[in-house]
Amino acid sequence: AQSVTQLDSHVSVSEGTPVLLRCNYSSSYSPSLFWYVQHPNKGLQLLLKYTSAATLVKGINGFEAEFKKSETSFHLTKPSAHMSDAAEYFCVVSDDNQGGKLIFGQGTELSVKP
Amino acid sequence: EAGVAQSPRYKIIEKRQSVAFWCNPISGHATLYWYQQILGQGPKLLIQFQNNGVVDDSQLPKDRFSAERLKGVDSTLKIQPAKLEDSAVYLCATEDRVSRETQYFGPGTRLLVL
């Protein structure tokens, strides 16, 4: 069975400093991996996705993630945090062998201090 | 293009009452998903439709939850009777399975059962 583990439930950074949100996955197959962001009272928005092409994936708003098969990791990074980045972030794996349903991690809440 | 529409946005009911949620997908998206997101957790798939047929409802509590997608467009999710633990945000997502782009999420319906 596929699963994802987000290693931090809450991350706090200062504006202008780097962001690192950690995610490990478990999959029996070549996985599709995603990062979604959820701002308060808003729908989930796709940040980026990995589908077995380039291992370094660039997304929206300056975020990127690197797929490391040897470490089964898919960490999300951004060089410089902005106040508007404060939100809940979800690492997600897609079970392509079961109709493509998404399996979400528990989420990481990102706080950005001025 | 218009996004996924959901209504109502908020609903408060008492336990043992019934409630229904509605989802209108992005035009042309044949695949529709309902997720349940309990506070502090990632979304969990309840049911997946392909057109008007059910692909996966293994996580749907069928003694109280039901869903339909007549004519393969709009979908409704019903809970009858509701329990306190059903308090959550119910998210609808749709996908164009032909292009396999990504799942687009609606804003969700926040349900509080008292």
Interface residues (C-beta under 8 A of the other chain):
Chain A: F34 Y36 N41 K42 G43 L44 Q45 L46 K49 F90 V92 Q98 G99 G100 K101 L102 I103 F104 G105 Q106 G107
Chain B: G3 V4 T31 Y33 G40 Q41 G42 P43 K44 L45 Q48 Q50 V55 D56 L91 A93 E95 R97 R100 T102 Q103 Y104 F105 G106 P107 G108
